[in-house]
Amino acid sequence: MIWCRIARNAPFPRRGLFRPSGEVRARLFTILVNLYRNSLRATRRHGTFLAMDAIAEPGTPALQPGHIALAEMARAIETLPLEQKEAILLVALEGLPYAEAADILKIPLGTLMSRLGRARSALRLATGNPAEPHLRTVK
């Protein structure tokens, strides 16, 4: 029987205190129950082990690069002259058409496009990345 094997192999540090009185079967059952409870506690404490292949990749990328790029772009926009800043914010941030942005600023459409071009090139230089910012271009 398996319970006899477990009880026989279990350590008994106080073997000298044992007085053979009462039923041996009840004592062995108590030992088995205690061993089972100890093994449950040990598995709860140690948890389960997973292979690295079983762990799924995170579903969303880290947000830090996006926040850093956004903060860098905000600092670069703050360094622009007021006319260029107004033009770039109306067109890129607000998403207004060029004609409407020119009407709001009360300037000709060509002047708005010139300011946008200068603002975009200044932002490219300030951020150091020619691929950014991803702003609309006129065709």
N, C-alpha and C positions, 0 to 999 in steps of 0.2 A: 504494500500500500504506500501511496505517495506521502501521506501525512506522517507515517512512521519514519520514513526517510528524512523528511524535513525536521521533524522533532529530534531525531537522533543526531543530525548534523548541526542543529542549532547550538549556539554557544550558551553555556550555563555558568556564569561567573560565580554564582553562589551555590554551587553544587553541594558543598558541605552542610548547608542549612536544610537540605531536603530531608523531610521525615516521611517515610512511606506509610501514610495513613490516608484512607479514602480511595476513591476510584481513580485508577491511572488514566482511564479513557477520558475523563473530564479534564484532568490536568493537561493531557496532550491536546485536547480540543482547544483549551484556553491558549496554549502555546501557539497552535496553528492560527487562531484568530488574531493573536497579537502579531505574529509574523506577517499575516496578510495585511493588517492595518499599517504596519511599518512599511511594507512595500508600496501600498497606496500613497502614503505620505511622501515616500522617496520619489515616486514618479511625478507627483504633483509639484514637488520642489524642483526637480530637474527639468521638467517639461518634456516636450517631444522634440526630436531632432529632425530637421528637414535638410534635404539635399539642396545645394545652391541652385541646381537646375530647376527645382520645384518652385522656387520663389519667382513670382511674376515681376516684371519690370514695372516701375511706377507709371501710372497712366498719364500723369501730367508732368511736364518738365519743370525744373526749378524756376522760380520767379525772379531770382536775383539779377540775371543778365538783362531782363526786360526793364526792371526798375532802374538799373544803373544807366542803361541807354536812354531811358526817359529823362532821368535827372540830368544827364549830360546834354541832351537836346534842349531841355528847359534853360540850362545855363547858357548855351550857345545862342538861343533866341533872345535872351535878355541882353546880350552884348550887341545885338543888331541896332542900327539907327531906328528911330521911331517910325519913319515912313515905311521902311522895309518890314519892320515888325508888324505894323498894322496890316500890310498887304499879305504877308505870309500867314498871319493868324486868321484873316477873313477867308482866304482861299483854302488853306490846308486844314485848319482846325474846324472852322465853321462849315466848310464844304460849299461855299457860295460860288456861283458861276462868276467868271471874270467880269462880265458886263455889270452884274449886280454889285460886285465888290467895288468896281470903278465908280459906280453911281453913289455908293455909300461914302467913299472917300472924296468924291467930287473931283476926280482927276480923269484924264483921257485913258482909254483902254490900253494904248501903247505904253503910256507911262507906268500903268499898273504892271504890265507884263515885264517891263524893264526892271522895276523894283523887285518883282518876284525872282527874276533871273539872278540879280545881284544878291538877293537874300539867300537863295538856294546855294549859290557858289560859296558864299560866306559860311553857311552852315556846313557844307561839305568840308571846307578847310578847318573849321572849328572842331568838328567831330572826328576828323581824320579818317573817315570811311567814305569813299566815293559812292558806295551803293546806298548809303542813307543820306538824307531822309527819303522815304518813299512818297514823294509828293507828285501831284498830277502835273503833266506837261501838256502844252498846247500843241496840237497837230495842225 
